Amino acid sequence: MVQVACPGCLTANRVPAERLGEDQFDAFVARTELPVIADFWAPWCGPCRAMAPHFERAAAQLRQQARFVKVNTEEASNLAARMGIRAIPTLVLFKGGAEVKRVSGALDAATLVQWAA
């Protein structure tokens, strides 16, 4: 499952990875006027699980400035490979459909908010 924020109400929705697809991910990133922060993670990854509540807090804090999406690299392995994800967790910031920056490793909420600025 991939969590995608509803652009209208900002509710996190779980979408099966096969329904999202790479094209839909690309379209979501390209068509979202606000920056998009993608968390590439895996369920077996301890640091990914430890960072999850911090990601949620940062998403709540920045809900008016950015959209947040979680990408399970186990379920979306083609997308992760195409994005060059070599370590998890990896955060990627997109603006206007283009990657602006990325960071690998778990971040706390305050550091994530600062990184996203």
Long-range contacts (C-beta under 8 A, 24 or more apart in sequence): 1-72, 1-75, 2-69, 2-70, 2-71, 2-72, 2-75, 2-76, 3-69, 3-70, 4-28, 4-69, 5-59, 5-67, 5-68, 5-69, 7-32, 7-67, 10-63, 10-67, 12-59, 12-68, 17-72, 17-75, 17-76, 18-75, 20-76, 22-76, 22-78, 22-79, 22-82, 25-69, 25-71, 25-76, 25-79, 26-97, 28-69, 29-94, 29-97, 30-96, 30-97, 31-97, 32-67, 34-65, 34-66, 34-67, 35-65, 35-66, 35-67, 35-93, 35-94, 35-95, 35-100, 35-116, 36-66, 36-67, 36-68, 36-69, 36-93, 36-94, 36-95, 37-62, 37-66, 37-67, 37-68, 37-69, 37-91, 37-92, 37-93, 37-94, 37-112, 37-116, 38-68, 38-69, 38-70, 38-71, 38-91, 38-92, 38-94, 39-68, 39-69, 39-70, 39-71, 39-89, 39-90, 39-91, 40-71, 40-73, 40-80, 40-83, 40-85, 40-88, 40-89, 40-90, 40-91, 40-92, 41-70, 41-71, 41-72, 41-73, 41-88, 41-89, 42-72, 42-73, 42-74, 42-88, 43-72, 43-74, 44-74, 45-88, 45-89, 47-88, 47-89, 47-105, 47-106, 48-88, 48-89, 48-106, 50-106, 51-89, 51-106, 51-107, 51-108, 54-106, 54-107, 54-108, 54-109, 54-112, 55-109, 55-112, 57-109, 58-109, 58-112, 58-113, 58-116, 61-109, 61-113, 62-113, 62-116, 65-116, 66-116, 91-115
